[in-house]
């Protein structure tokens, strides 16, 4: 199996188009055409992780956090980033990062946290806008099912838990072919009136080329009439954080104890406990303080994330409890998330979870 096959499947799961603008979720080092020996899955990629890959015989490191965020103008080994990259290159080890694109899908990092806590009725806390496009096209009535199935297969028509979604309206299309045309119906130089179905479907914008290609290949007309419209709609399946509910209320103190147990925490930084019971929970893996207002607006009793700054703790206004469990701690199970996905899709490849704790923060 080629490394590219692993990367392709991961990108289908968490499309790179869903990563944040500052991110670098991609193949950072290595040749994706190389045969895979085994893969090492980690939260961070460091020199020690590369050594772990060497020792285990892995030639692919799959990391959540990219080792390279910004462009490198030189690679001389003057810092840990350059030393890690150099060590990987010298040992023919590829480094692939799957970061905020994995954060932003509804089966990603935050959903994994929600599952560990036991949340039900979960949904994206802050859905993203401007990620959807609408296709409108016109198809001869007798050909519409064939064309529709082609664009559905390419990824159009998926809305939440429903697929093959479309709007259809029958009408009459008119056209006149010139001498250079090769019309599917009608005669050159004569006005043709053809019963057609107007089809409207929605699809993720990053699939536009694939959808249009499928449309043109399956449509019987020599010239296909269609138009595309970028939508302002929120994509309920893509965005930051998760909000959900516990099956029953629990005391706030017991819930904090549950967090410490489930996430193996040494400490929780939290705001004033102004409510006795917890029912609705908002959360975000990693650094999620930017979502506090969203969590408050959803009526969550508590917001779980990492990396809150001192003054941000005042922003609760005693309307919600902040539970800062730490950046690393909130994402520690991301390794398991990636491992389980790959094992389900590639049961016969060699996968290893890193045994190293890469958390740079220690507690005394």
C-alpha positions in Angstrom: 0.0 0.0 0.0 1.2 3.5 -0.9 1.3 6.3 1.7 -0.9 8.3 -0.7 -3.7 5.8 -0.2 -3.7 6.5 3.6 -3.6 10.3 3.0 -6.4 10.1 0.4 -8.7 8.3 2.9 -7.9 10.8 5.7 -8.6 13.7 3.4 -11.9 12.2 2.4 -12.8 12.0 6.1 -11.6 15.5 7.0 -11.3 17.5 3.8 -8.3 19.9 3.7 -10.7 22.6 2.5 -12.2 22.7 6.0 -8.9 23.7 7.7 -8.5 27.2 9.1 -6.5 29.7 7.0 -3.6 29.7 9.3 -3.2 25.9 9.3 -1.0 23.5 7.5 -2.8 20.2 7.4 -1.0 18.4 4.7 1.9 16.1 3.8 4.7 18.2 5.3 7.7 15.9 4.7 8.2 12.8 2.5 7.2 11.0 -0.6 3.6 9.9 -0.7 4.4 7.4 -3.5 6.5 5.3 -1.2 5.3 2.0 0.0 3.9 2.1 3.6 5.8 0.0 6.1 3.8 1.1 9.2 2.3 4.4 10.6 2.9 6.0 13.9 0.0 8.2 15.2 0.7 11.1 17.5 -0.7 14.4 18.8 2.6 16.3 18.1 5.6 15.6 16.0 8.9 16.2 17.7 12.5 14.8 17.4 11.6 12.1 19.9 8.5 11.1 17.9 10.7 10.7 14.8 13.0 8.5 16.8 10.1 6.5 18.0 9.1 6.0 14.3 12.6 4.9 13.5 12.7 2.5 16.4 9.3 1.0 15.4 10.1 0.7 11.7 7.4 3.3 10.7 7.9 5.4 7.6 4.8 7.6 8.1 4.0 9.8 11.1 0.4 11.0 11.3 0.2 14.0 13.6 -2.7 16.2 14.7 -0.5 19.3 15.1 1.6 20.3 12.1 5.3 20.5 12.9 5.5 23.4 10.3 3.0 26.2 10.5 4.9 28.9 8.7 7.3 28.8 5.8 10.9 27.8 6.5 13.4 30.0 4.8 16.3 27.7 5.8 16.6 24.2 7.4 19.8 24.2 9.4 18.7 22.6 12.6 18.7 25.8 14.6 15.4 25.0 16.4 13.3 22.0 17.2 11.1 22.4 14.1 14.0 22.3 11.7 15.7 19.5 13.6 12.5 17.4 13.5 12.2 18.0 9.7 15.8 17.2 9.1 15.6 14.0 11.1 12.5 12.8 9.2 14.1 13.6 5.8 17.4 11.8 6.7 15.4 8.7 7.7 12.9 8.7 4.8 10.0 9.2 7.1 6.9 11.1 5.9 5.0 13.5 8.2 1.3 14.1 7.6 -0.8 16.5 9.7 -4.6 16.4 10.0 -5.4 19.4 12.2 -8.2 22.0 12.1 -9.9 20.1 9.3 -10.3 17.2 11.8 -11.4 19.7 14.5 -14.1 21.1 12.1 -16.0 17.9 11.1 -18.9 16.5 13.1 -17.1 13.2 13.6 -13.8 14.8 14.6 -11.9 15.8 17.8 -14.7 17.5 19.7 -17.1 14.7 18.9 -14.6 12.3 20.4 -14.5 14.3 23.6 -18.3 14.4 23.7 -18.4 10.6 23.4 -15.9 10.2 26.2 -18.1 12.4 28.4 -21.3 10.6 27.3 -23.1 13.5 25.6 -26.3 12.9 23.7 -28.1 14.9 21.0 -24.8 16.6 19.9 -24.4 19.2 17.2 -21.8 21.6 16.0 -21.4 24.6 18.3 -20.4 27.1 15.7 -21.3 25.9 12.2 -19.3 27.5 9.3 -20.8 29.6 6.5 -19.9 29.9 2.9 -19.0 26.3 2.4 -21.9 25.3 0.3 -22.8 25.8 -3.4 -26.0 25.3 -5.3 -26.1 23.8 -8.8 -29.1 24.4 -11.1 -29.3 22.6 -14.4 -31.8 21.5 -17.0 -32.1 17.9 -18.2 -34.4 16.1 -20.7 -37.0 14.5 -18.6 -36.2 10.9 -19.8 -32.5 11.4 -18.8 -32.9 13.2 -15.4 -32.5 10.1 -13.2 -29.3 9.0 -14.9 -27.8 12.5 -14.5 -29.0 12.9 -11.0 -27.5 9.6 -9.9 -24.2 10.7 -11.4 -24.0 14.0 -9.5 -25.3 12.3 -6.3 -22.4 9.8 -6.6 -20.0 12.7 -7.0 -21.1 14.2 -3.7 -24.1 16.4 -4.3 -27.5 16.3 -2.5 -26.3 15.5 1.0 -28.0 17.4 3.8 -27.4 16.2 7.3 -28.8 12.6 7.6 -30.4 12.8 4.2 -28.9 12.1 0.8 -30.1 12.4 -2.8 -31.8 15.7 -1.9 -32.9 17.8 -4.9 -35.6 20.1 -6.1 -37.2 19.3 -9.4 -39.6 21.3 -11.6 -40.7 20.3 -15.1 -40.9 22.9 -17.9 -39.9 23.5 -21.5 -36.4 24.4 -22.7 -35.8 26.0 -26.1 -32.7 26.2 -28.3 -31.7 26.3 -31.9 -28.5 24.6 -33.1 -26.3 26.3 -35.7 -24.4 24.6 -38.5 -21.5 23.6 -36.4 -23.6 21.9 -33.7 -24.3 18.3 -33.2 -27.6 18.4 -31.4 -28.8 15.5 -29.2 -32.4 16.3 -30.2 -33.8 18.6 -32.9 -32.5 19.8 -36.2 -29.9 22.4 -37.2 -31.4 25.8 -37.9 -34.7 24.9 -36.3 -36.1 26.1 -32.9 -36.5 23.1 -30.6 -38.9 22.9 -27.7 -37.9 20.2 -25.3 -39.6 18.9 -22.1 -37.0 19.3 -19.4 -36.6 19.1 -15.7 -35.0 21.9 -13.7 -32.8 20.3 -11.1 -31.4 22.1 -8.0 -28.9 20.4 -5.6 -26.6 21.6 -2.9 -23.0 20.3 -2.4 -19.8 21.2 -0.4 -18.1 23.9 -2.4 -14.7 22.1 -2.5 -16.4 19.4 -4.7 -17.3 21.8 -7.4 -15.0 20.5 -10.1 -16.0 16.9 -9.4 -19.7 17.7 -9.5 -19.5 19.7 -12.7 -17.4 17.0 -14.4 -20.0 14.4 -13.4 -22.8 16.6 -14.7 -21.1 17.1 -18.1 -20.2 13.4 -18.5 -23.7 12.2 -17.8 -25.7 14.9 -19.5 -26.8 14.0 -23.0 -26.6 17.6 -24.4 -23.6 18.8 -26.4 -23.8 22.1 -24.4 -24.9 21.7 -20.8 -26.9 24.7 -19.4 -26.1 25.1 -15.7 -25.2 27.8 -13.1 -23.6 27.8 -9.7 -24.4 29.9 -6.7 -22.3 30.2 -3.6 -24.5 30.1 -0.5 -24.4 32.0 2.8 -26.1 29.0 4.6 -24.4 27.5 7.6 -23.1 24.0 7.0 -24.4 22.2 10.1 -21.9 19.4 9.7 -18.8 21.6 9.6 -17.6 24.0 12.3 -16.0 24.5 15.7 -16.9 22.8 19.0 -19.8 20.5 20.0 -22.8 21.1 22.3 -24.9 18.3 23.7 -26.6 17.0 26.9 -26.0 14.5 29.6 -28.6 11.7 29.9 -29.5 13.2 33.3 -28.4 16.1 35.4 -25.4 15.5 37.7 -24.0 17.7 40.4 -21.3 20.2 39.2 -18.7 18.8 41.6 -19.4 15.2 40.4 -19.1 16.3 36.8 -15.7 17.9 37.4 -14.6 14.7 39.1 -15.8 12.8 36.0 -13.7 15.1 33.8 -10.6 14.5 35.9 -11.2 10.7 35.8 -12.0 10.4 32.1 -9.2 12.7 30.9 -6.6 11.7 33.5 -6.3 15.3 34.6 -4.0 16.7 37.3 -5.9 20.0 37.5 -8.9 21.8 36.1 -8.9 25.6 36.0 -12.5 26.7 36.4 -14.6 29.7 37.1 -17.0 30.2 40.0 -19.4 27.3 40.5 -22.7 29.2 40.4 -24.9 26.3 39.4 -25.3 23.0 41.4 -26.3 20.8 38.4 -24.8 20.2 35.0 -27.1 19.1 32.1 -26.1 20.9 28.9 -22.4 20.9 27.9 -20.4 22.8 25.3 -16.8 21.9 24.5 -14.0 22.3 22.0 -10.7 20.4 21.7 -7.6 22.5 22.0 -7.8 26.3 22.3 -11.5 27.1 22.2 -11.9 30.4 24.2 -13.2 32.1 21.0 -16.3 30.0 21.3 -17.3 31.2 24.8 -20.1 33.5 23.5 -21.5 30.6 21.4 -21.6 28.3 24.4 -23.4 31.0 26.4 -25.9 31.6 23.6 -26.7 27.8 23.5 -27.5 27.9 27.2 -24.8 25.5 28.2 -24.1 25.0 31.9 -20.4 24.5 31.4 -17.9 25.0 28.6 -14.9 22.7 28.4 -11.7 23.5 26.4 -8.1 24.6 26.9 -5.9 27.7 26.8 -8.1 30.3 28.4 -6.3 33.5 29.3 -6.7 35.1 32.7 -9.0 38.0 31.7 -11.2 35.7 29.6 -12.4 33.9 32.7 -14.3 37.1 33.6 -16.3 36.9 30.5 -18.6 34.2 31.9 -20.7 36.9 33.8 -21.7 33.9 36.0 -23.9 32.7 33.1 -21.7 29.6 32.4 -18.9 27.7 34.0 -15.5 27.5 32.2 -13.6 24.3 32.7 -10.1 24.7 31.2 -8.7 21.2 31.2 -5.6 22.0 29.2 -4.8 21.9 25.4 -2.9 18.6 25.4 -5.3 17.0 27.8 -8.4 17.9 25.7 -6.9 16.4 22.6 -5.1 13.4 24.0 -7.7 11.0 22.6 -7.3 12.4 19.1 -4.7 9.6 18.5 -7.3 7.0 19.3 -9.8 8.8 17.0 -7.4 8.6 14.0 -6.3 5.0 14.9 -9.9 3.8 15.0 -10.7 5.4 11.7 -7.7 4.0 9.9 -8.2 0.5 11.5 -11.8 0.4 10.3 -10.8 1.4 6.7 -7.5 -0.5 6.5 -7.7 -3.4 8.9 -4.5 -5.0 7.5 -2.0 -2.2 7.8 0.4 -1.8 10.7 -0.6 1.1 13.0 1.0 2.2 16.2 -0.1 4.8 18.8 2.8 6.8 20.1 3.7 5.9 23.6 5.3 9.3 24.3 3.6 12.2 26.1 4.4 15.3 24.1 2.8 17.8 26.5 5.3 20.6 27.0 3.4 21.8 30.1 4.3 20.1 33.4 2.6 20.5 36.8 4.4 20.6 40.2 
